[in-house]
Amino acid sequence: QVQLVESGGGLVQAGGSLRLSCAASGRTFSGYVMNWFRQAPGKEREFVARISWSGGSTYYADSVKGRFAISRDNAKNTVYLQMNSLKPEDTAVYYCKEANYWGQGTQVTVSS
């Protein structure tokens, strides 16, 4: 069974940075596309970023393009989300997703 565990969330001022991590276990990590999603209070969960199994291809939501960067370390079974120039509207619970599996989420709060 696949397990995904996010970490790295917290409280940061607008303009600051955070780096989220998602550690995977349970099956071969390197063979799968990995995604980050987020869900703000009262809103639907939305796509943030995606990375191919090799790390050679990435894709971002328009709202985070140029500010966020997704990466992965297949040797460590971990995917990362570097978030820079954070805005209050980035406040949400951030989830990683692999195929049909979700992590429990990590809270990111950006104060103005």
N, CA, C and O of each residue as an XYZ file, in Angstrom:
448
protein
N       0.838     -1.183      0.000
C       0.000      0.000      0.000
C       0.878      1.239      0.000
O       1.859      1.318      0.739
N       0.519      2.205     -0.833
C       1.294      3.439     -0.942
C       0.967      4.359      0.225
O      -0.195      4.547      0.587
N       2.020      4.928      0.803
C       1.846      5.949      1.832
C       2.600      7.201      1.419
O       3.750      7.137      0.985
N       1.934      8.340      1.561
C       2.530      9.631      1.237
C       2.455     10.514      2.474
O       1.384     10.683      3.057
N       3.578     11.070      2.869
C       3.623     11.894      4.075
C       4.245     13.244      3.743
O       5.426     13.339      3.411
N       3.419     14.285      3.841
C       3.889     15.643      3.566
C       4.461     16.271      4.829
O       4.080     15.913      5.944
N       5.377     17.209      4.640
C       5.937     17.979      5.741
C       6.464     19.301      5.198
O       6.577     19.484      3.986
N       6.785     20.219      6.103
C       7.390     21.472      5.706
C       6.470     22.672      5.720
O       6.916     23.795      5.485
N       5.197     22.456      5.991
C       4.271     23.574      6.049
C       4.522     24.441      7.274
O       5.313     24.093      8.150
N       3.830     25.584      7.318
C       3.983     26.472      8.453
C       3.409     27.838      8.161
O       2.684     28.037      7.186
N       3.751     28.781      9.032
C       3.303     30.165      8.916
C       4.452     31.011      8.394
O       5.563     30.950      8.919
N       4.187     31.796      7.367
C       5.220     32.637      6.768
C       4.595     33.958      6.349
O       3.405     34.023      6.039
N       5.400     35.004      6.340
C       4.909     36.302      5.887
C       4.874     36.347      4.372
O       5.605     35.625      3.694
N       4.018     37.202      3.857
C       3.954     37.403      2.409
C       5.339     37.767      1.878
O       6.064     38.560      2.480
N       5.686     37.176      0.749
C       7.001     37.379      0.167
C       8.033     36.358      0.598
O       9.127     36.290      0.037
N       7.680     35.562      1.597
C       8.602     34.553      2.113
C       8.582     33.278      1.300
O       7.937     33.188      0.255
N       9.309     32.289      1.808
C       9.466     31.014      1.110
C       9.255     29.848      2.072
O       9.485     29.950      3.277
N       8.818     28.756      1.501
C       8.718     27.485      2.212
C       9.073     26.372      1.237
O       8.901     26.508      0.026
N       9.574     25.264      1.788
C       9.837     24.080      0.983
C       9.079     22.912      1.580
O       9.326     22.497      2.713
N       8.147     22.388      0.789
C       7.380     21.225      1.207
C       8.058     19.950      0.708
O       8.698     19.933     -0.344
N       7.900     18.892      1.492
C       8.408     17.581      1.105
C       7.275     16.570      1.172
O       6.352     16.706      1.976
N       7.356     15.566      0.327
C       6.407     14.462      0.363
C       7.206     13.176      0.223
O       7.789     12.902     -0.825
N       7.223     12.395      1.291
C       7.956     11.131      1.299
C       7.006      9.999      0.975
O       5.943      9.872      1.582
N       7.394      9.174      0.013
C       6.547      8.079     -0.447
C       7.129      6.738     -0.043
O       8.346      6.569      0.032
N       6.243      5.790      0.217
C       6.666      4.432      0.510
C       5.598      3.469      0.028
O       4.449      3.856     -0.182
N       5.977      2.224     -0.145
C       5.000      1.210     -0.478
C       5.129      0.613     -1.860
O       4.661     -0.500     -2.103
N       5.765      1.345     -2.780
C       6.016      0.783     -4.102
C       7.079      1.628     -4.786
O       7.533      2.631     -4.237
N       7.466      1.225     -5.967
C       8.552      1.910     -6.662
C       8.152      3.345     -6.979
O       7.272      3.590     -7.805
N       8.795      4.267     -6.326
C       8.467      5.688     -6.453
C       8.823      6.230     -7.819
O       8.092      7.046     -8.381
N       9.944      5.780     -8.354
C      10.482      6.416     -9.549
C       9.637      6.195    -10.788
O       9.841      6.871    -11.796
N       8.694      5.268    -10.739
C       7.912      4.981    -11.926
C       6.671      5.826    -12.095
O       5.914      5.620    -13.043
N       6.441      6.771    -11.203
C       5.159      7.460    -11.182
C       5.285      8.975    -11.257
O       6.202      9.580    -10.701
N       4.325      9.560    -11.968
C       4.164     11.005    -11.949
C       3.702     11.412    -10.554
O       2.890     10.726     -9.933
N       4.226     12.528    -10.073
C       3.843     13.042     -8.760
C       3.218     14.422     -8.915
O       3.620     15.216     -9.766
N       2.243     14.683     -8.087
C       1.499     15.939     -8.151
C       1.420     16.607     -6.792
O       1.469     15.953     -5.750
N       1.298     17.922     -6.826
C       0.916     18.691     -5.645
C      -0.435     19.359     -5.934
O      -0.656     19.910     -7.012
N      -1.323     19.295     -4.946
C      -2.604     19.979     -4.985
C      -2.706     20.819     -3.719
O      -1.910     20.670     -2.792
N      -3.694     21.699     -3.696
C      -3.950     22.461     -2.482
C      -5.445     22.727     -2.346
O      -6.191     22.730     -3.326
N      -5.857     22.949     -1.097
C      -7.252     23.257     -0.828
C      -7.333     24.345      0.221
O      -6.915     24.169      1.365
N      -7.884     25.482     -0.198
C      -8.089     26.605      0.704
C      -9.438     26.451      1.382
O     -10.310     25.752      0.866
N      -9.628     27.093      2.534
C     -10.905     26.994      3.244
C     -12.074     27.422      2.363
O     -12.048     28.492      1.755
N     -13.088     26.585      2.302
C     -14.275     26.916      1.538
C     -14.143     26.766      0.036
O     -15.060     27.109     -0.710
N     -13.002     26.253     -0.415
C     -12.780     26.108     -1.855
C     -12.503     24.652     -2.205
O     -12.181     23.836     -1.342
N     -12.636     24.348     -3.492
C     -12.343     23.010     -3.966
C     -10.825     22.795     -4.040
O     -10.048     23.741     -4.174
N     -10.440     21.542     -3.948
C      -9.033     21.207     -4.103
C      -8.598     21.528     -5.540
O      -9.317     21.231     -6.494
N      -7.421     22.133     -5.678
C      -6.967     22.530     -7.004
C      -5.544     22.050     -7.262
O      -4.735     21.908     -6.345
N      -5.270     21.808     -8.528
C      -3.953     21.372     -8.976
C      -2.941     22.497     -8.810
O      -3.249     23.664     -9.049
N      -1.726     22.132     -8.395
C      -0.646     23.109     -8.248
C       0.510     22.812     -9.200
O       0.934     23.679     -9.963
N       1.019     21.572     -9.148
C       2.203     21.258     -9.951
C       2.303     19.750    -10.162
O       1.760     18.955     -9.394
N       3.021     19.378    -11.238
C       3.209     17.971    -11.594
C       4.632     17.762    -12.081
O       5.223     18.652    -12.692
N       5.177     16.590    -11.810
C       6.512     16.262    -12.289
C       6.513     14.845    -12.825
O       5.905     13.948    -12.242
N       7.198     14.653    -13.937
C       7.271     13.329    -14.555
C       8.106     12.381    -13.704
O       8.749     12.803    -12.744
N       8.095     11.098    -14.059
C       8.797     10.098    -13.256
C      10.296     10.358    -13.243
O      10.971     10.055    -12.259
N      10.814     10.912    -14.318
C      12.256     11.161    -14.389
C      12.638     12.525    -13.823
O      13.809     12.792    -13.554
N      11.639     13.380    -13.645
C      11.936     14.742    -13.222
C      12.225     15.672    -14.380
O      12.470     16.861    -14.174
N      12.201     15.149    -15.592
C      12.566     15.955    -16.738
C      11.462     16.843    -17.270
O      11.711     17.721    -18.096
N      10.252     16.625    -16.808
C       9.111     17.407    -17.283
C       8.291     17.879    -16.096
O       7.960     17.098    -15.204
N       7.971     19.155    -16.093
C       7.164     19.730    -15.028
C       6.040     20.562    -15.623
O       6.118     21.017    -16.764
N       5.003     20.749    -14.834
C       3.842     21.528    -15.285
C       3.250     22.218    -14.071
O       3.182     21.639    -12.987
N       2.814     23.485    -14.263
C       2.337     24.288    -13.143
C       0.998     24.947    -13.449
O       0.671     25.240    -14.599
N       0.245     25.166    -12.396
C      -0.934     26.008    -12.503
C      -0.476     27.435    -12.778
O       0.586     27.851    -12.315
N      -1.270     28.173    -13.522
C      -0.904     29.549    -13.859
C      -0.685     30.389    -12.597
O       0.153     31.291    -12.582
N      -1.435     30.089    -11.555
C      -1.384     30.909    -10.346
C      -0.046     30.805     -9.607
O       0.274     31.668     -8.790
N       0.737     29.757     -9.888
C       2.002     29.577     -9.166
C       3.208     29.600    -10.104
O       4.349     29.556     -9.646
N       2.967     29.666    -11.385
C       4.055     29.612    -12.365
C       5.039     30.755    -12.125
O       4.639     31.908    -11.963
N       6.310     30.427    -12.103
C       7.350     31.421    -11.870
C       7.679     31.641    -10.403
O       8.681     32.279    -10.082
N       6.838     31.115     -9.499
C       7.077     31.279     -8.063
C       7.359     29.951     -7.376
O       8.132     29.895     -6.420
N       6.739     28.889     -7.856
C       6.890     27.555     -7.260
C       7.726     26.682     -8.189
O       7.727     26.860     -9.407
N       8.438     25.734     -7.583
C       9.212     24.768     -8.356
C       9.069     23.381     -7.740
O       9.308     23.185     -6.549
N       8.674     22.426     -8.574
C       8.549     21.040     -8.132
C       9.797     20.282     -8.545
O      10.336     20.508     -9.628
N      10.252     19.391     -7.694
C      11.411     18.563     -8.004
C      11.255     17.227     -7.284
O      10.369     17.065     -6.445
N      12.112     16.283     -7.615
C      12.029     14.979     -6.960
C      13.415     14.372     -6.834
O      14.322     14.657     -7.616
N      13.543     13.532     -5.830
C      14.762     12.763     -5.622
C      14.340     11.303     -5.536
O      13.885     10.846     -4.488
N      14.487     10.584     -6.621
C      14.006      9.198     -6.654
C      14.800      8.287     -5.719
O      14.287      7.264     -5.266
N      16.028      8.649     -5.434
C      16.819      7.855     -4.504
C      16.280      7.965     -3.079
O      16.458      7.060     -2.264
N      15.621      9.083     -2.794
C      15.055      9.302     -1.456
C      13.538      9.122     -1.429
O      12.902      9.325     -0.394
N      12.961      8.739     -2.573
C      11.507      8.570     -2.665
C      10.755      9.806     -2.176
O       9.769      9.702     -1.447
N      11.232     10.955     -2.585
C      10.683     12.212     -2.085
C      10.466     13.200     -3.225
O      11.288     13.316     -4.133
N       9.355     13.899     -3.159
C       9.077     14.993     -4.079
C       8.991     16.273     -3.251
O       8.539     16.262     -2.106
N       9.434     17.370     -3.853
C       9.515     18.649     -3.154
C       8.688     19.703     -3.881
O       8.421     19.598     -5.078
N       8.295     20.715     -3.123
C       7.672     21.895     -3.715
C       8.307     23.119     -3.061
O       8.022     23.441     -1.907
N       9.171     23.792     -3.815
C       9.783     25.025     -3.340
C       8.836     26.163     -3.678
O       8.485     26.368     -4.840
N       8.428     26.899     -2.658
C       7.454     27.972     -2.842
C       8.114     29.294     -2.454
O       8.498     29.500     -1.303
N       8.234     30.175     -3.431
C       8.844     31.481     -3.215
C       7.813     32.579     -3.462
O       6.757     32.337     -4.048
N       8.131     33.777     -3.011
C       7.254     34.938     -3.208
C       5.819     34.601     -2.817
O       4.879     34.875     -3.563
N       5.666     34.012     -1.651
C       4.342     33.551     -1.223
C       3.395     34.712     -1.011
O       3.785     35.802     -0.592
N       2.126     34.438     -1.316
C       1.064     35.434     -1.197
C      -0.003     34.910     -0.224
O      -0.110     33.699     -0.029
N      -0.777     35.787      0.378
C      -1.849     35.314      1.273
C      -2.795     34.332      0.578
O      -3.321     33.423      1.219
N      -3.009     34.505     -0.702
C      -3.901     33.593     -1.426
C      -3.305     32.210     -1.649
O      -3.987     31.322     -2.160
N      -2.050     32.014     -1.277
C      -1.449     30.679     -1.309
C      -1.778     29.877     -0.050
O      -1.446     28.695      0.042
N      -2.424     30.514      0.905
C      -2.810     29.826      2.134
C      -3.748     28.671      1.821
O      -4.787     28.861      1.190
N      -3.380     27.477      2.261
C      -4.156     26.271      1.961
C      -3.492     25.075      2.640
O      -2.383     25.167      3.167
N      -4.200     23.967      2.608
C      -3.584     22.680      2.942
C      -3.036     22.116      1.637
O      -3.754     22.026      0.641
N      -1.775     21.740      1.649
C      -1.106     21.226      0.457
C      -0.981     19.712      0.552
O      -0.561     19.161      1.570
N      -1.360     19.055     -0.547
C      -1.361     17.601     -0.609
C      -0.491     17.119     -1.763
O      -0.450     17.739     -2.826
N       0.201     16.007     -1.542
C       0.840     15.359     -2.684
C      -0.029     14.176     -3.104
O      -0.772     13.607     -2.305
N       0.087     13.832     -4.363
C      -0.748     12.784     -4.949
C       0.067     11.949     -5.916
O       0.810     12.473     -6.747
N      -0.085     10.652     -5.791
C       0.514      9.713     -6.727
C      -0.583      8.758     -7.176
O      -1.141      8.013     -6.370
N      -0.882      8.787     -8.451
C      -1.971      7.963     -9.003
C      -3.246      8.247     -8.189
O      -3.722      9.382     -8.184
N      -3.800      7.249     -7.510
C      -5.025      7.444     -6.737
C      -4.768      7.646     -5.242
O      -5.696      7.617     -4.434
N      -3.507      7.851     -4.889
C      -3.156      7.971     -3.474
C      -2.856      9.424     -3.104
O      -2.220     10.168     -3.850
N      -3.349      9.796     -1.904
C      -3.153     11.155     -1.378
C      -2.444     11.076     -0.038
O      -2.594     10.111      0.711
N      -1.661     12.121      0.248
C      -1.134     12.279      1.582
C      -2.166     12.936      2.484
O      -3.286     13.228      2.065
N      -1.766     13.164      3.733
C      -2.698     13.742      4.704
C      -2.725     15.262      4.646
O      -3.617     15.895      5.211
N      -1.754     15.844      3.968
C      -1.712     17.287      3.805
C      -0.854     17.991      4.833
O      -0.636     17.483      5.933
N      -0.367     19.173      4.463
C       0.389     20.030      5.369
C      -0.104     21.459      5.198
O      -0.277     21.936      4.077
N      -0.329     22.135      6.314
C      -0.928     23.473      6.278
C       0.125     24.530      5.957
O       1.200     24.562      6.556
N      -0.203     25.382      5.011
C       0.612     26.558      4.698
C      -0.246     27.794      4.929
O      -1.335     27.923      4.370
N       0.256     28.695      5.758
C      -0.461     29.926      6.048
C       0.460     31.106      5.749
O       1.567     31.196      6.280
N      -0.013     32.005      4.897
C       0.769     33.172      4.503
C       0.068     34.409      5.045
O      -1.072     34.699      4.683
N       0.755     35.129      5.909
C       0.173     36.322      6.503
C       0.529     37.559      5.681
O       1.594     37.636      5.068
N      -0.373     38.504      5.686
C      -0.151     39.738      4.895
C       0.562     40.792      5.720
O       0.830     41.887      5.225
